Amino acid sequence: MTNEDTRGRLRRRTVLRGAGAAGIVGLAGCLGGGGGGSGDGESGNDTNGSGGGSDGDGGGGSGELEIVHWWTAGGEQDALNALLEGFEQEYSDVSVNNNPAPGGAGSALDTVIKNRVLNDDPPSTFQIWPGEALTPYTDADILRDIGEDVWGEEMRNNYLQGVKDLAQPEGNFVAVPINIHRLNNLFYNVEVVESAGVDPASVEETDAAPMAHQTKAPWSTVQLWETVFIGSEGADAFLDLVDGNVGDHEEAVRQSLSTLIDYEEHFNQDAGSISWDQANSKVVEGDAAFIHQGDWAAGQYKASEGFEYESGWNNVAFPGTDGVYSVVTDSFVFPKSNPSPDATAKFLQYCGTVDAQERFNPIKGSIPPRTDVPDDEFGPFLTQQREDFGNSESQPPTITHGTAVDPETKSNVEGAFANFIESWDVESAYSDLESALGN
């Protein structure tokens, strides 16, 4: 990154500020005969799980495919149903047990899976963020290597490298990403911004809050901070930071925290008592100019009558992050001691196809990780997101959504920000982050 690039990023960030501004390690031993081995071609291990394993290895039926996930609301539920409809059309011999575990942004599902692994009763597959979020499962050696069974050459050739990296955190493929959300978006209400002009003072003189945000839970502020940091320092510096080298970026970390304090002066007054979607509603209703959020926020805009893309709302890459596509992605995995190995392999193979991703992503409000899925069903906003993804120079993972750090580190970072949004004390927050991220 050149000094010119840095100055450009800082200038754009300044404009924004004015305008709106414990793991399951060790559980392998609890898996009994089904938990050991290398993970490749373990036909014996695959049939040791509960329910339907022997059926799955037979030449006829594939057994019951049990899918545990947290997609139970609105578009995400509809997207899953569209995915399952396509799968059932392709594999009519497989019966599907759709078994949701909603709540806690994935924490409820995590608890369910850990309990079932302890009882040697894993589901066929479950939804999980890839990347470092997989660490407890890979450390415990409970996920099967699917490099040969699922990740064929055609599939590998049509996924961008950044997404493939997330699917193989230890060097071997253990997950199939199904979607990509972009984290580094800045959404805005067109009428509010245009009526205010470019003068920061005129924005503040409207009845609208310059930036909608929620601080009731720390995650929104964590993702705002990491995006601010990338915007000023670049993706490589962020990756070095999450690799534990906090001290090498001390000044930049302090400055990014100070920037959040500048933003906080422009948050809606009820930020501490509302959820992210309630904050997002302020943009819809014209009560806020801007919001930083993943592109799932656009689903709320799409569902709002009369609030149309480009005329009612629009978006840009967060200042300083042009060329960056901060990736939030969901995936499915193949637990060992699997109750239906044949059906599970079929489902993961299907998730990696054009048909599956063309059905699922337009409804979910995300883009496909495959680059060869036609644009026809995606509409103008998601088509633009796809173009930005294809042209992106880097696709960094995220702390907030589990792909950049292991679950324990993520929890510690969230704790640091829970304290920060109570005190807005840079020195204390830096110390907490150094402890949370440092090696």
N, C-alpha and C positions, 0 to 999 in steps of 0.2 A: 504494500500500500504506500503510495507516495504522499509527500506532505501536501501536495495539491489536492489529492483525494480527501485527506483528513480535513483540510480547511473547508472543502466543499461540503463534507458531511456536517461539520460543526455549524456552517452557515445555515444549512437547511434545518438543523435541529433548533437553532436560535429562532428561525422563523416559526417553527411549530410551537416553541415555548411561548412566544408572544401571541400566536393566534389561538392557542387552545391549551395553550399549555398550562419389622426386623426379619428380616429375611427368613428364608426357609433353608438356609445352608445347613447341611447335616441331615436333611430328610431323606436323602438317598437310601440311608440304612433302614428307613422305615418302610421302604417299598417292597421288602422281601425279595423273592425270586424275580419279580418283574422289574426291579429297579436297577440291577447291575448291568454290566456289559457295555459295549461300545456304542450302541444306538443304531448300528447299521445291520439290516437283515436279521433282526432278532425275532424270528417267528415264534420261538418258544416264549420269550418274554412278553410278546404282544398278546398272547392268549392267556396270560395269568391274571389279567384284570377281571373286574366284576362285570358280569352281564354281557353276553353276546360275542365274546372274543372268538370262540370256535366257529361261530357262524361267519364271522368276518373273514376268516382265512379259507373258507370253503369255496368251491367253484361256483356256487349258486348265489344265494342272498348275501348281502353285505352287512347285515345286522342293523341295529338302531344307532344312528348318529346323534349323540347328545352334544349340543352346543350351548355353552354357558357364556353369557354376554351381559352388557349393561345398557343395550339399546332398547329402551322401552317407551320413549316419548316422541311424539310427532314424526318429523321427517326421518329420524334415525330408525325408528321402528318400521316405518314404511320401506326404508331402504333395505333393511334386513329381510323383510318379507319378499321384496323383489328379488333379492339375491337367492333366497331359499326356493322361490318359485322356479327360477332358472335352473338351479341345481336339481330339483326334483324332476324337471322336464328332461334333463340330461341323464340322470341316474334314477330311473323309476324303481329300481330294485332296492333303494335305500330309504328307510323310513327315518324321519327327522324328529327328534325330541328337542324342541325349542325351549330352553330352560334359562330364563333371564335371572340375573342377580343384580338388580339396580341399586343405586344409592352411593353417595360418598365419592363421586367422580372416579369410580373404579375400586374404591377401598372395600366395598361390600363384596364385590366379586373376588377380590384378592383373599379375603378372609374365607370365603366359601372354598376356593381352590386349595388353599393351604390345609384346611380341615380335611378335605377329601383326599389329598395326597397323603396326609398322615394316616388315613384309614385305608390306604391302598385301593381307593375307589375314584380315580380321576375320571373326568368326563372324556368324551372322544376328543374334543378340542375346546379351547376357550379363547375369548378375545383378550388381547393384551397389547400394550404399547411395545414395540420392538426396541432394539438398542439396549441401553444399560438397564432398563426396567426388567429385562430378562435375566439379569445377573443371578438373583437367588435361585432361579430354576436351572440355569446352566451350571452354577457352582454345585448344586445338589445332584447334577447329572440325571435329571428326570425328563429331559426333552430329547426326542429322537432326532438324529441327524437326517434331514430330508433332502439333502443335496442331490441324491440319486433318484429317489422315488418321486420327487415333486419338481425340483428345480432343473428341468431339462434345458437344453441349449437354447431352444426357441424362447423360453421364458426369460432366461438370463439375458439374452440379447436385447430384450425389449423393456427392461427395467433400467432406470438411470443408476449410476454407481452409488450415489449417496443413499438411496433406498435399499439397495442390495447390502450395503454395509450394515445398515440397521438390522437386517434379517440374519446376520451372521456375526454377532458381537464377539464370539470366541474363535471366529475363523471358519466355522462350518454352518451351513444353513439350518436354522431351527424354526423359522417363522416365515409366513407369507403375508406381506403387507397388502392390504386391500384398498387403501385410500391414502390421499395426501391432503391435509389441511395446511394452509399457510398461516403462520403465526404473525409475521411482521406486516400486518395491514394497518392502515389508518383510514377508518371509515368516517364519512361526514355527511351532514344534512346539507344538501346543495342550497336550499333557500336561505338557511341561516347564515351560511358562509358568504353567499353572494350578497345578501342584504347588509352584511357587516363590512364587506370590502376586505382589503388587505391590511387595514390599520388595526393593530392589536387592541388599541383602546376602544375602537368602535365595537369590536366583538364583546368586550367586557361590558359595554353600555347597553347591550341587549338584555332581555330577560333570560336568555339561554345561558347555561353554564358553558364555558369554553370547552371543557373535556369531561365527558361522562366516565365514571369509574366507580368500582365498588371496592371497599376495604374491609368488608365484613369478614371475608376469608382472604388469606394472604396470597393465593395463587395469582390473582389478576395483577397484583403489584410485582410479584416475582417475574411474570412474563413481560411486563412493561419495563422492568429494570434490565432484563437480559437483552431486550430489543434495543433499548437506549444504548447499552454497552456496545452491541454490534454496530449500531449506527455511527458511533464515534470512533470505535477502535477496529472494527472489521471482524469478520467471521473467524479468521485464524487466531486472533487474540482471544476471542471467546472460547475457542476450542482449547487453547493453552490454559485459560483460566479454569475451565471445568476439569482439566487434567491435573489440577492441584497447584498450579503455579501462581497463586494469588499474589504473593509478594512482588512478582515481576510486573504486576499491573496495579500496584497500590494506588498510585495517583488517579488512574483511570477509573478504578472501582469507586474511590471516594467521589470523584466528579460525577459519575453516573448516579450515585446515591443523592448527591446534592441536586442534580437535575430533577429527580423525583420529588424533592421538596419544593422545587419551583413549580412543578406540575400540580402538586397537592393544593397550592393556593387557588387553582382554577378548577378543582373538582366540584361536582355537585355537592351541596351541603349535606345531603343524606347519604353520602358514600358509605358511611360506616354501618348502615342499617339495611341495605338493599343487596340483592343478588346481581350477578353480571347481566342477566337478561333484563332485569328491571332498569339497570343503567343503560342498556342498549335501547330500551323503549324510549328513553329520553331523546335519543337521536331521531327515532321514528316520529315522535310527537313534536319535534321542534324545540324541545327544552334543553338540548345540548347541541353543540356544533360538531364535536369530534368524539371518537372513541377508538382506542387501540384494542383490537381483539382478533382472534383467529377468524377465518372466513366462515365458520359456523354462524357468526353473527348475521351474515347475509341471508340465512334461512328465515330469520325473523323479519327482515325487510321484505323478502319475497312474499311472506304470508300476510303482510300488512296491506290492506286494500288502498289503492291510490298512491302507494309509495313506490315509485318505479325507479329502476336502475337508470342512472345518469341524470334523469330529471328530478327525482326526489332524493336519491342518495348516490354517492359515488365513493371511490376509494383510491388511494395511492399507496405505494410501498412506504413504510414508515421512514421518515427522513434519515438519510444516510445509508439505507439498506437496498438501494437499487442494485440489482444483480444478485441479491441474496434471497433465498426462498427457505426461510426457517420452517422446518418440516415437523408437523405433528401427524403421526400416522397410527393406524390401528392394524393389527395383524391377528392371525390365528396360528396356533402351534399344535404339535403332535406329541402329547404326553406318552411316555413309556408306560408299560403295564396297561396298554390301551384296550378298552372293552370292544372296540370295533375298528381294528387297524385298516381293513380294506376300505371301509366306508370313509374313514378319516383321510386316508390318502386321496381318495376320489374327491372329497370336499376341498382339500387344500389345493389339489391340482386345478379344480374348477375355479377357486378364488383367484388363481393366477391367470385366468383366461380373459380375452377381450370381452366375451359375452357377459361374464360375471361383473366386470368392472364398468361396463357400459350400462348395465342394469342398476347397479348399486350407487354409483357416485353422483349422478345428476340429482337423485332424490336426497342423498345425504348432504349435498352442498359441498362436496369435495371433488378433487380431480383424481384420475386414476394414476397409479404408479407406473403403469405401462404407457409407453409413448405412442403406441400404434392404435389406440382406441379412437374411433371416429368422433369428431366434434359435434355431430348432428344433434345429440340429445342434451347438450350442456348449456345452451343459452349464452348470451353475450358476456356475462360476468365470469362464469367459469371457463369459458373459452379464452378470455383474456388471462385468467389465472394459469391456464395450461400453457399459454404462450410464454408467460413470464417464467414458469417453471422450466420449460424447454430451453429458454435463453439464459437461465440463471448460471452464475459462475460458481456458486457454492450452495449447498443445501444442509446447513448445520442442524444438528439435533437441538432439543430443548430441555432445560432443567425442569420447567414447570410441568411438562407432560411426559416426563419419565424416560426420555430417550438418551439424554446426555449424561446422566449420573445414575448410580444405583439407588434403590428405594430409600435406604437409610440416609444417604447424602441429601436426596430430595427432601426428605422429612426435616432434616436439620436446616436446610436452606429456608424452607417454609417457616420454621420456628424463628429463624433470624428475622424474617420479614414480618412475622406476627408481632415481634417486639418493635421493629422499626416503625410500623404504622401506628403504634401507640405513642412512641416518643419522638419520631423523626430526628433521631440522633445519629449523625453520620459516623462518629467515632465508635459508638457501640455497635452499630450495624456492620461496620468494616471488620471489627474484631470477631463478631459472630460469623460472618461469611468466611473469614480466614480460617476459623476453626472448622466450619462446615465443609469447605471445599479443599482446604490445604491437605497435603500429604503428611 
